[in-house]
Amino acid sequence: SENPKSMTILLIRGGEVIKTIEGKTPIELEYRDENIPQGKKTYYRVMDTKESLVSNPIFVEYNPTSPN
């Protein structure tokens, strides 16, 4: 981007902030959730602290016994 902007991005799981990322746009994010609840459905959302960037919910269910 021609004019990078400072942003604070929140990664939210089930309505709770689990990670805060600070950087300049464009921001690329990769996160491995080591504490995801097993056998339960949950959702993730990504938003900035100004609430101008908001993702749709991303629904997941972690089941470690299922084949990949």
BELNOR-V123735 format. One record per backbone hydrogen bond with DSSP energy under -0.5 kcal/mol. NH is the residue of the N-H (numbers start at 1). CO is the residue of the C=O. E is the energy in kcal/mol with one decimal. If there is no record, write none. Layout:
# BELNOR-V123735
nh = <NH;NH>
co = <CO;CO>
e = <E;E>
This chain:
# BELNOR-V123735
nh = <7;9;9;10;11;12;12;13;14;16;18;19;21;23;25;33;34;36;39;40;42;44;45;47;48;49;51;54;55;58;59;60;62;62;63;66>
co = <23;7;21;47;19;10;45;16;43;13;11;11;9;7;5;31;32;33;62;37;60;58;12;10;53;8;48;52;46;44;57;42;37;40;61;63>
e = <-3.2;-0.5;-3.4;-3.8;-2.9;-0.6;-2.9;-2.8;-2.8;-1.9;-3.0;-1.3;-2.9;-2.1;-2.3;-0.6;-0.8;-0.6;-3.6;-0.8;-2.6;-2.0;-1.9;-2.0;-1.7;-1.9;-1.7;-0.5;-2.4;-2.6;-0.6;-2.5;-0.6;-0.8;-0.6;-1.9>
